[in-house]
Amino acid sequence: MAAAIKLYIDENLSPKIAEQLRIRGIDAVSVHDLGLLGDSDQIHLERAIAEERALVTTDMDFLQMASSGIEHTGIVFGIQEDHSLGDWVKGLELICFVYTPEDMKNHVEYL
C-alpha cells in the first residue's frame, strides 16, 4: 500500500528525515535536497501547494499563515528539540499512511 500523503520538508529540519521516509516508500523531498535554502516561507508554502505536498516544519510562521486563512495542502508542525530524528520519521510515516490528501487540506497536524 502506497502512502497517500507526499511531504515537503522545510529547511529547518534534517534532510535525513526525507531520506529515511523515502526508504520507507514515502514521497518526501527536503529543501536541502532541492538546493532551495533561503527561500521565503511564502515561496516554500506555494511550492508545497503546487506539488500537492504537506509542508513539514518547526517554523511557527507557517502556523500564523494557516491561522490567517491561507489555503494549503497541509502543515505538519513539531518542536524540533522535543523530537529525535526517529520520532520525526515514525510520526510522519504514520501521518502519510493514515491521512488522505483531502484530510490534510487546510489542516495542521502537530507532531
Backbone as CSV, one residue per row, in Angstrom:
resi,resn,N_x,N_y,N_z,CA_x,CA_y,CA_z,C_x,C_y,C_z
1,MET,0.845,-1.180,0.000,0.000,0.000,0.000,0.893,1.247,0.000
2,ALA,0.634,2.144,-0.915,1.428,3.376,-1.026,0.889,4.440,-0.074
3,ALA,1.802,5.262,0.395,1.403,6.382,1.254,0.608,7.382,0.438
4,ALA,-0.453,7.907,1.024,-1.315,8.853,0.325,-0.765,10.273,0.351
5,ILE,-0.031,10.614,1.377,0.456,11.977,1.561,1.891,12.095,1.055
6,LYS,2.173,13.156,0.327,3.533,13.493,-0.098,4.004,14.636,0.804
7,LEU,5.293,14.660,1.105,5.820,15.636,2.062,6.875,16.557,1.461
8,TYR,6.882,17.794,1.974,7.865,18.820,1.649,8.502,19.209,2.978
9,ILE,9.750,18.791,3.208,10.433,19.005,4.485,11.162,20.346,4.453
10,ASP,10.783,21.237,5.359,11.349,22.584,5.428,12.839,22.539,5.780
11,GLU,13.508,23.637,5.501,14.960,23.707,5.696,15.394,23.646,7.147
12,ASN,14.478,23.870,8.086,14.860,23.837,9.492,14.911,22.417,10.058
13,LEU,14.646,21.414,9.208,14.725,20.018,9.623,15.802,19.301,8.821
14,SER,16.347,18.251,9.391,17.415,17.488,8.743,16.923,16.819,7.461
15,PRO,17.720,16.881,6.404,17.360,16.172,5.170,17.367,14.654,5.359
16,LYS,17.950,14.181,6.456,17.943,12.748,6.753,16.523,12.244,6.989
17,ILE,15.631,13.125,7.426,14.241,12.725,7.627,13.627,12.314,6.290
18,ALA,13.794,13.151,5.275,13.264,12.831,3.941,13.908,11.561,3.406
19,GLU,15.201,11.414,3.620,15.924,10.227,3.158,15.341,8.955,3.778
20,GLN,15.128,8.986,5.083,14.573,7.822,5.773,13.134,7.525,5.330
21,LEU,12.362,8.568,5.079,10.989,8.362,4.614,10.964,7.756,3.217
22,ARG,11.859,8.198,2.349,11.923,7.623,1.001,12.258,6.137,1.059
23,ILE,13.135,5.743,1.976,13.466,4.325,2.158,12.208,3.541,2.511
24,ARG,11.287,4.186,3.208,10.036,3.546,3.624,8.924,3.678,2.572
25,GLY,9.278,4.180,1.389,8.307,4.269,0.308,7.439,5.506,0.304
26,ILE,7.851,6.532,1.041,7.079,7.774,1.115,7.725,8.820,0.219
27,ASP,6.909,9.497,-0.549,7.377,10.561,-1.442,7.655,11.798,-0.593
28,ALA,8.925,12.003,-0.252,9.330,13.127,0.596,10.518,13.831,-0.034
29,VAL,10.428,15.155,-0.091,11.543,15.967,-0.574,11.939,16.939,0.525
30,SER,13.224,17.255,0.544,13.757,18.198,1.516,14.224,19.456,0.794
31,VAL,14.014,20.591,1.400,14.513,21.846,0.851,16.022,21.751,0.640
32,HIS,16.709,21.064,1.536,18.161,20.868,1.406,18.479,20.117,0.117
33,ASP,17.755,19.020,-0.130,17.996,18.198,-1.321,17.715,18.982,-2.603
34,LEU,16.728,19.852,-2.548,16.335,20.626,-3.718,17.252,21.824,-3.963
35,GLY,18.107,22.148,-2.984,19.004,23.293,-3.114,18.274,24.622,-3.031
36,LEU,17.211,24.658,-2.230,16.368,25.860,-2.155,16.458,26.554,-0.800
37,LEU,17.581,26.403,-0.133,17.763,27.061,1.161,17.670,28.574,0.999
38,GLY,17.025,29.211,1.947,16.958,30.664,1.936,15.729,31.242,1.262
39,ASP,14.931,30.410,0.573,13.682,30.939,0.003,12.762,31.377,1.144
40,SER,11.883,32.295,0.860,10.963,32.788,1.886,9.950,31.702,2.263
41,ASP,9.378,31.854,3.446,8.353,30.913,3.894,7.201,30.864,2.890
42,GLN,6.810,32.026,2.381,5.712,32.087,1.412,6.035,31.259,0.166
43,ILE,7.258,31.365,-0.323,7.677,30.597,-1.513,7.641,29.101,-1.211
44,HIS,8.135,28.707,-0.035,8.112,27.286,0.331,6.676,26.767,0.399
45,LEU,5.780,27.544,0.995,4.389,27.110,1.085,3.763,27.018,-0.308
46,GLU,4.019,27.987,-1.144,3.486,27.958,-2.513,4.011,26.748,-3.280
47,ARG,5.293,26.419,-3.105,5.868,25.271,-3.792,5.230,23.976,-3.284
48,ALA,5.054,23.867,-1.986,4.411,22.676,-1.421,2.994,22.521,-1.980
49,ILE,2.275,23.618,-2.066,0.911,23.580,-2.613,0.937,23.155,-4.083
50,ALA,1.821,23.763,-4.870,1.914,23.451,-6.304,2.241,21.975,-6.528
51,GLU,3.042,21.395,-5.627,3.437,19.993,-5.754,2.509,19.054,-4.989
52,GLU,1.430,19.621,-4.406,0.437,18.857,-3.637,1.092,18.058,-2.508
53,ARG,1.937,18.756,-1.747,2.648,18.155,-0.628,2.265,18.853,0.674
54,ALA,2.230,18.088,1.753,2.084,18.676,3.075,3.456,19.208,3.484
55,LEU,3.486,20.401,4.035,4.731,21.030,4.454,5.047,20.625,5.890
56,VAL,6.259,20.155,6.125,6.696,19.721,7.455,7.683,20.751,7.971
57,THR,7.434,21.267,9.179,8.230,22.385,9.660,8.261,22.466,11.181
58,THR,9.204,23.260,11.672,9.247,23.660,13.082,9.090,25.179,13.185
59,ASP,8.806,25.812,12.063,8.726,27.272,11.954,7.296,27.748,12.224
60,MET,7.125,28.500,13.293,5.790,28.969,13.682,5.170,29.932,12.678
61,ASP,5.973,30.510,11.795,5.416,31.405,10.771,4.368,30.690,9.931
62,PHE,4.565,29.397,9.688,3.598,28.643,8.892,2.278,28.462,9.636
63,LEU,2.348,28.356,10.960,1.117,28.277,11.754,0.348,29.592,11.662
64,GLN,1.083,30.697,11.677,0.440,32.001,11.550,-0.214,32.154,10.187
65,MET,0.466,31.693,9.128,-0.120,31.757,7.785,-1.407,30.933,7.727
66,ALA,-1.352,29.728,8.289,-2.531,28.855,8.268,-3.683,29.475,9.050
67,SER,-3.380,30.075,10.203,-4.447,30.663,11.012,-5.021,31.935,10.396
68,SER,-4.278,32.534,9.461,-4.781,33.738,8.794,-5.721,33.396,7.636
69,GLY,-5.884,32.099,7.375,-6.827,31.685,6.343,-6.198,31.336,5.003
70,ILE,-4.870,31.328,4.915,-4.205,30.957,3.673,-4.482,29.480,3.402
71,GLU,-4.953,29.178,2.207,-5.230,27.800,1.802,-3.897,27.054,1.649
72,HIS,-3.876,25.780,2.042,-2.665,24.974,1.917,-3.032,23.498,1.813
73,THR,-2.032,22.693,1.497,-2.238,21.254,1.317,-1.827,20.463,2.559
74,GLY,-1.755,21.142,3.673,-1.439,20.501,4.939,-0.120,20.987,5.501
75,ILE,-0.092,21.139,6.812,1.120,21.527,7.521,1.284,20.569,8.687
76,VAL,2.483,20.020,8.819,2.820,19.192,9.977,3.843,19.988,10.768
77,PHE,3.508,20.262,12.024,4.352,21.115,12.865,4.813,20.341,14.095
78,GLY,6.068,20.549,14.442,6.601,19.966,15.668,7.693,20.849,16.232
79,ILE,7.966,20.673,17.497,9.055,21.382,18.163,10.304,20.518,17.993
80,GLN,11.294,21.050,17.303,12.475,20.264,16.945,13.151,19.634,18.157
81,GLU,13.305,20.394,19.223,14.012,19.909,20.409,13.249,18.794,21.131
82,ASP,11.966,18.683,20.880,11.145,17.680,21.563,11.167,16.319,20.880
83,HIS,11.735,16.237,19.670,11.663,15.001,18.901,13.022,14.621,18.318
84,SER,13.334,13.352,18.408,14.543,12.836,17.765,14.260,12.654,16.277
85,LEU,15.293,12.384,15.516,15.123,12.106,14.095,14.156,10.929,13.914
86,GLY,14.320,9.897,14.732,13.437,8.735,14.661,11.993,9.077,14.961
87,ASP,11.764,9.975,15.923,10.400,10.417,16.238,9.762,11.079,15.021
88,TRP,10.527,11.948,14.349,10.013,12.631,13.162,9.649,11.613,12.088
89,VAL,10.549,10.675,11.849,10.315,9.689,10.786,9.084,8.844,11.105
90,LYS,8.992,8.318,12.312,7.848,7.473,12.695,6.534,8.251,12.648
91,GLY,6.539,9.469,13.188,5.327,10.281,13.198,4.864,10.648,11.801
92,LEU,5.811,11.030,10.947,5.455,11.398,9.576,5.007,10.183,8.771
93,GLU,5.645,9.050,9.003,5.231,7.820,8.319,3.776,7.493,8.668
94,LEU,3.434,7.590,9.919,2.060,7.325,10.352,1.082,8.283,9.676
95,ILE,1.404,9.567,9.693,0.543,10.569,9.056,0.326,10.238,7.580
96,CYS,1.386,9.861,6.892,1.308,9.597,5.449,0.452,8.395,5.106
97,PHE,0.369,7.432,5.999,-0.424,6.237,5.725,-1.835,6.302,6.302
98,VAL,-2.080,7.216,7.239,-3.401,7.311,7.865,-4.275,8.366,7.188
99,TYR,-3.695,9.521,6.879,-4.462,10.618,6.295,-4.488,10.547,4.773
100,THR,-5.515,11.140,4.201,-5.598,11.313,2.750,-5.265,12.770,2.442
101,PRO,-4.958,13.077,1.183,-4.739,14.479,0.825,-5.946,15.364,1.171
102,GLU,-7.132,14.806,1.042,-8.342,15.580,1.390,-8.386,15.884,2.886
103,ASP,-7.963,14.908,3.712,-7.916,15.116,5.162,-6.950,16.244,5.525
104,MET,-5.839,16.323,4.809,-4.791,17.287,5.143,-5.066,18.682,4.607
105,LYS,-5.953,18.807,3.638,-6.218,20.130,3.041,-6.628,21.121,4.139
106,ASN,-5.856,22.185,4.263,-6.081,23.256,5.242,-6.075,22.746,6.695
107,HIS,-5.386,21.640,6.922,-5.287,21.032,8.256,-3.867,21.182,8.781
108,VAL,-3.747,21.464,10.067,-2.436,21.479,10.723,-2.404,20.286,11.667
109,GLU,-1.393,19.456,11.481,-1.191,18.292,12.333,0.032,18.555,13.197
110,TYR,-0.090,18.298,14.492,1.019,18.537,15.417,1.690,17.223,15.762
111,LEU,3.005,17.210,15.661,3.776,16.004,15.978,4.120,15.992,17.448
